Amino acid sequence: MPEDVKHCPTHGERKPIDYDVVETLEFERPKLRVRVTKYPKYVCPEHPECGVGSPERPTGLVEGNRYDTSVAAEIITGKYAYHQPIYREQDYFAGSGWTPARSTLLNILVAAAFVIRPLAEFFKQTVLGSSILGTDDTRVTLLLPQTIPKPVDGDLKSQRIYEVLSDAAAAGKPSVTARMWAYRSVLVPLNVFDFTVSRHRDGPDAFLENFTGKLMADCYSGYQGIELRSGGLIERGACTAHARRKVFETREAYPLESSLLLAKFQQLYDIEDRAKTFSADERLALRQAEAAPVWASIYAWLASEAAARILPKSKFAEALNYLRNHREALTLYLTDGQMPIDNNETEQLMKQVALGRKNWLFVGSVAAGERAADFLTLVSSAVRNDLDVWAYTKDVLDQLLAGSTDYHALRPDIWKQSHPEAIREYRVQERRDRADRQRFHRAQRRIAAQSENR
């Protein structure tokens, strides 16, 4: 304190009575430290034949246990949760006092991928055991390797890789357009990713080989083929949001007709909004009572003279034909209260790949693509369950390295029950607030529409 504040010119030294407290947030860069572990070695003096005794060392992530799982968790989180390419992660670590070679970071990723592979496979089997799946895919650039791997007899996936890469090499292409597929279970909070070198149907065909149930997807012909070949074991559902979007995008050419259909779609989504908090049986009953008649009115209009007057070559006619051609798939959700009306939540998973793709740009090899799919499976499932990705990933690596095969306990929805401190409560609250706002706006719109009808 300055002297003129502590002393009064009339009465002398002043007496403090209280403090005004100001709290200012500061940021300190992450710090790295080296943990030194000493393993004692024992011998029998003057008896070299007895050898050297030393305690067994725990399994490390890399040879010599030079890098802790916390480092691997940070690399994985940085690349697949925050979408940082490896060269930026190098800068990030350098700012904290450690400047690793990029090859070192990649080697740690490869080691971590080997550790989580059984868990990723368990996630896959768990998702396939669910009776309702959503799926979608997006492009990723795959660099052409110098040496194309030979196909394995009887392995359709390796044969497809060989064919696609050989054709690209013959054409002098430096890369091919590969695919990252997402499979989202509706009943179990897990997302699983799969990597293929093309969009050929044998990718989802192989993945869904043992799946039985309802598959929500776009109307890609490959999915239709999977449904047909399953012999009724797989029922394909089509996305209502896709159908609505096709009508919405052509509304300017036929404003009256399109507005009629868009109003019908709004009714369908209002019904779903009201059913959000219902049980599956209650939701099914509401859909049968209210949504089914709306769909019936849509198809009655499609069979009317007004619809027949639409120019057959127009984009609007294409949107109407989409509705006609996929009637059974679009209305499949009316038969199951657990099935969603659209595939939006699965399609949103593609943002996780797209954001990464804009940063790391390409996949360097088929093996790297498969590793990326496993990491995305782990990270995306953690995000879906509102978890701190780093905390979850580190504990998963620790437990797997310790020899745990209790993969069920490592599912993010199960794991978080014993780790409440790792739950991002602000994300839970954000989602709840957003749902409340949407429900409020839809309710207001319904009340306004009812007032107009009166």
C-alpha positions, -999 to +999 in steps of 0.1 A: +000+000+000+013+035-007+022+055+024-004+083+019-031+056+021-018+039+052-012+073+070-037+101+077-021+136+077-044+145+107-046+113+128-015+093+119-014+056+110-046+041+098-060+007+109-070-019+084-106-031+088-112-054+058-100-064+023-116-061-011-108-095-028-102-098-065-098-133-080-080-133-114-078-165-134-043-174-146-032-200-171-001-221-168+011-243-196+010-280-191+042-294-175+059-327-182+079-345-157+101-377-158+092-404-134+122-424-123+116-460-112+145-479-097+143-517-099+168-533-074+190-561-085+201-588-060+230-612-062+246-638-039+281-624-031+308-645-046+283-669-062+277-657-098+261-690-106+230-679-087+224-651-112+207-617-106+173-614-090+150-584-099+113-578-095+090-583-126+084-550-144+049-540-155+040-540-191+047-506-207+031-489-237+064-489-256+096-508-252+115-497-221+084-480-207+098-446-218+064-430-223+035-431-199-001-437-209-008-401-200+014-390-230-005-414-253-039-402-240-029-366-247-018-375-283-050-394-290-072-367-275-053-340-294-057-357-328-091-373-326-110-351-301-094-317-309-085-326-345-048-316-343-024-330-369+008-345-355+030-316-365+008-293-344+010-317-315+048-315-318+045-277-314+021-282-284+045-305-266+075-283-274+058-253-257+057-274-226+094-282-227+096-315-246+102-315-284+095-350-297+101-362-332+069-366-352+079-403-357+080-406-319+044-394-316+033-417-344+051-447-328+032-440-295-001-439-314+007-472-331+015-488-297-017-474-282-037-487-312-024-522-306-035-520-270-071-508-277-077-531-306-095-558-285-117-532-269-126-517-302-136-551-314-157-556-283-174-523-290-181-535-325-197-568-314-217-549-288-231-525-314-239-554-338-258-571-309-280-541-308-312-544-328-313-508-341-284-492-359-278-459-378-251-457-403-234-431-426-201-426-443-178-398-455-147-394-477-111-395-466-081-393-488-058-423-487-023-419-501-012-447-525+016-468-509+048-476-527+041-513-524+006-526-527-002-553-502-009-587-517-045-601-512-051-629-488-069-659-501-105-659-489-102-624-474-126-602-494-114-570-477-078-576-486-088-584-522-108-552-524-078-532-511-056-548-537-080-542-566-086-505-557-050-496-550-038-515-581-063-497-604-052-464-589-015-472-594-021-482-630-039-449-636-010-430-621-030-416-592-012-405-561-042-412-538-077-428-537-109-416-521-114-440-492-144-441-468-149-438-430-181-454-419-199-448-387-223-472-370-244-458-341-263-480-318-297-465-308-301-488-278-265-488-265-245-455-262-216-466-285-204-454-318-182-476-340-162-465-370-149-487-399-124-478-426-126-490-462-107-481-494-138-474-514-176-470-511-183-505-525-210-523-508-187-551-495-176-526-468-209-524-449-217-559-462-188-574-442-194-552-412-231-561-409-226-598-417-238-609-383-263-580-377-300-587-372-325-558-368-334-524-382-308-504-401-314-466-404-294-452-434-296-431-465-310-448-497-276-458-510-281-489-532-256-509-512-279-508-481-308-519-502-287-549-514-278-558-478-314-558-469-323-581-498-295-605-492-303-607-454-334-627-462-355-605-439-331-604-410-323-568-417-350-542-422-339-509-438-353-476-425-350-444-445-343-410-431-373-386-430-349-357-428-335-367-462-370-368-477-379-334-462-346-318-474-352-329-510-386-312-509-373-281-491-345-276-516-370-275-545-396-253-528-391-222-551-402-240-583-434-253-567-441-232-536-477-242-530-471-279-534-439-280-514-454-259-486-481-285-482-456-313-479-433-293-456-463-286-433-469-324-431-433-330-422-436-304-395-465-323-381-445-355-380-416-338-361-440-321-337-454-356-328-418-368-322-411-338-301-441-346-279-429-382-276-393-375-265-400-382-228-423-411-235-415-448-231-410-469-262-446-483-260-461-449-254-442-434-283-453-463-306-489-458-296-487-420-304-470-427-337-497-452-347-525-428-336-512-396-351-481-400-373-495-429-394-525-408-406-501-379-416-481-403-437-513-417-452-523-382-462-488-376-478-491-406-500-527-398-508-515-365-521-487-381-541-514-402-558-535-372-566-540-353-598-521-323-583-490-344-579-494-359-614-492-324-629-456-319-616-432-318-645-416-353-645-380-339-652-381-314-625-361-316-592-394-315-573-406-346-592-374-363-581-382-354-545-417-369-549-403-400-565-379-404-535-410-405-512-428-429-535-399-453-539-390-456-503-424-456-486-418-488-467-384-477-454-396-442-445-425-455-424-406-484-408-402-463-376-440-464-371-436-500-362-410-496-334-411-470-306-374-472-301-365-464-337-357-427-345-376-409-372-344-399-390-307-406-391-295-371-380-276-382-349-256-407-370-249-382-397-237-357-372-209-382-364-195-374-398-185-339-385-160-356-363-143-371-393-147-339-415-132-316-389-102-339-386-099-343-423-096-305-427-066-306-403-047-338-409-058-338-446-052-375-455-046-410-442-011-423-449-018-461-453-046-487-450-033-496-415-033-460-405-070-457-416-079-488-396-061-474-365-079-440-370-112-459-370-104-476-337-094-443-321-125-425-334-146-454-319-130-448-285-131-410-286-165-406-302-181-431-277-165-411-248-179-378-262-213-394-267-213-402-230-201-367-220-168-379-207-134-362-203-118-379-232-083-378-218-092-392-184-112-420-200-085-429-226-057-429-200-076-452-176-086-475-205-049-478-215-038-484-179-063-512-174-057-529-207-019-528-201-024-542-167-041-572-183-077-565-178-101-583-202-133-569-185-142-549-216-178-545-204-165-524-175-145-503-199-176-493-219-179-455-214-215-457-202-204-483-176-171-467-168-186-433-159-207-448-132-176-453-111-159-421-124-184-393-119-156-368-117-149-374-154-184-365-165-186-332-183-217-319-165-218-287-185-223-307-217-252-326-200-268-293-190-262-277-224-280-306-241-309-304-216-313-267-221-312-270-259-339-297-258-360-276-235-357-246-259-367-267-289-396-282-271-408-248-260-406-233-295-424-263-310-451-260-284-456-223-291-459-231-328-485-257-321-505-234-300-503-207-327-514-231-353-544-243-332-554-207-326-554-200-364-575-231-371-601-218-347 
